[in-house]
Structures are given as C-alpha cells and as structure tokens.
Amino acid sequence: MLTSTAYRLRCTLTFGDIYGQILIWMLVIFVSLAAGLALMGTSKPMVALVGVGLILVLSLPFLLFAFTTTLLNHIALEPTSAEG
C-alpha cells in the first residue's frame, strides 16, 4: 500500500536577498539619468533621451531575470506532518 505525503509550499525570500539587486539597479538608473542630463546640456537632447531609454530598456531584462532566479531559489517544498 502506498501512502502519499502532503507538501507545503514555502517561500523563504527576505528583503535582504534582493536588497543588493535593487541598489545596483537604482545606481544604473541614476547614472543613466546623470548622463542624460549631461548630454541635455550639450545641445543634444535627442541623444540624451535615446541613451537613457536604451540603458533602461537593456537593463530591465537583467533585473527581471535576477529577481526571478532569486525567487525560484527561495521556494521550498516541505513535507507536512501526518497529524491532523
């Protein structure tokens, strides 16, 4: 006779796990905005807007990948006790 075991899905993710990723992405945003403002002052506003947009669009997939893999690494299946 086979007995089935019940499992509980538990997420062990804490804010400290993603804190560094958020800080790095904020740094990327601020550096790109600073570069955009510097280019705005040199009478090249279109280059500034394209540069900021390009940096943000190219960095977003890496941010989402980092968040997703961090979340998936912190999901645990734990067997529950048979007591009820």
C-alpha positions in Angstrom: 0.0 0.0 0.0 1.3 3.4 -1.0 0.9 6.4 1.2 1.0 9.9 -0.2 2.9 12.7 1.6 1.4 16.2 1.7 3.8 19.0 0.9 3.6 22.7 1.9 5.0 25.4 -0.5 7.1 27.9 1.5 8.9 31.0 0.3 11.9 31.9 2.3 12.7 35.1 0.4 13.5 38.1 2.5 14.1 41.7 1.6 17.8 41.3 2.3 18.1 38.7 -0.5 17.1 41.3 -3.1 18.3 44.5 -1.5 21.7 44.4 -3.4 19.9 43.9 -6.7 17.6 46.9 -6.0 20.6 49.1 -5.1 22.6 48.2 -8.2 19.6 48.8 -10.5 18.9 52.2 -8.8 22.6 53.1 -9.3 22.2 52.2 -13.0 19.1 54.4 -13.2 20.8 57.4 -11.5 24.0 57.1 -13.7 21.9 56.9 -16.9 19.9 60.0 -15.8 23.1 61.9 -14.9 24.5 61.0 -18.3 21.2 62.1 -19.9 21.3 65.4 -18.1 24.9 66.0 -19.1 24.0 65.3 -22.8 21.0 67.6 -22.5 23.3 70.4 -21.6 25.5 69.9 -24.7 22.5 70.7 -27.0 21.9 67.0 -27.9 18.6 66.3 -26.3 17.6 63.5 -28.6 20.8 61.6 -28.0 20.2 62.1 -24.2 16.7 60.7 -24.4 17.7 57.7 -26.6 20.7 57.0 -24.3 18.6 56.9 -21.1 15.9 54.9 -22.8 18.4 52.4 -24.2 20.1 51.9 -20.8 16.8 51.4 -19.0 15.4 49.0 -21.7 18.6 46.9 -21.8 19.0 46.7 -18.0 15.3 45.7 -17.3 15.6 42.1 -18.6 18.7 41.5 -16.4 16.8 42.9 -13.4 13.8 40.7 -14.0 16.0 37.6 -14.5 17.8 38.3 -11.3 14.6 38.7 -9.3 13.0 35.6 -10.9 16.0 33.3 -10.2 16.4 34.7 -6.7 12.7 34.0 -6.0 12.8 30.5 -7.5 15.9 29.6 -5.4 14.0 30.5 -2.2 10.9 28.4 -2.8 10.9 25.2 -0.7 8.6 22.2 -0.7 8.4 20.9 2.9 6.6 17.7 3.9 3.8 18.3 6.3 3.2 16.1 9.3 0.6 13.4 9.1 -1.0 14.6 12.3 -4.3 16.2 11.8 
